[in-house]
Amino acid sequence: ELGRTRLGLSVSKKIGNAVARNRFKRLYREAFRLTRAELPVGLDLILLPRSAREPVLEDVCRALRELAPAVARRLKK
């Protein structure tokens, strides 16, 4: 209802030390910045990395493009 999509990140210590966690946060923020125009408006997305293996930026962007519209459709039901 805000008219914009927001991002929240929660990276646990299971991912690694502070340097690794901050790298994940930067990666996810950049992916969000690059795909923001393509995402549905009005969502609050919270990303929780599960694996300590660092993903590739293109993979994160593709996942955001695919998953955010699916979440928006589910919320409209």
N, C-alpha and C positions, 0 to 999 in steps of 0.2 A: 504493500500500500504506500510505500515511500516514494515510488517512482524511480527507484534505482536499485541495483543489485549490490549487495554487500558481501564481504568475505570475512570469515573467521577461521583462524588456524589454531589447532591444538596439537603440538608435537611433543610426545612424551619422551622421557629419558631413555626409554627402550630403543629409541632411534640411534642414540649415541651421545657424544659429549656436546657441549654448547656450540662448538663450531659446526658440527654436523647438523644439529637441529636448526641453527640459523641458516645454513645452506638450503635446507628443505623449505624453510619459510620464504626465503628469497625466490626460490624456484617456483613455488606455488603462487606467490604474489605476482611474479612476472607472467605466468601463464594466465592468471586472472586478468591482468592488465591487457594482455594481447587478445583475449577472447571476450572481454566485457561487452562489446557492441553486439556480439552474436548471441548472448545469453538472454533468457527471459527477464523482463524487468520486474522488480519488486521481490526478488528472492533474497533470503539471508542464507548463504551457503557456509557450512562449517566443514572444513576439511580435516580429516584425521588420518595421517599416514600410518599404515599398518606394518610396512616392511622397512627395514633399515637400508635396503638397497635403494640407492638414489635413482629416481626415474629420469628419463630424458625429457626436456622441455616440450618437445613435440607430442610426446605421449600424454603428458599432463593436459596440454591444450586440447588434444583430441578427446580425452576423457571428459573434460569440462563441457565441450560442445555436445557430446552424446548424453551425458548424465543429467545435466541441468534441465534440459527440456523435458526429460522423462520425469524428473521430480516435480516440475511445474504441472505437468499433466495429472500426476497423482494427487497433487494438492487441490486441483480444481474439482475433483470428484467428490 
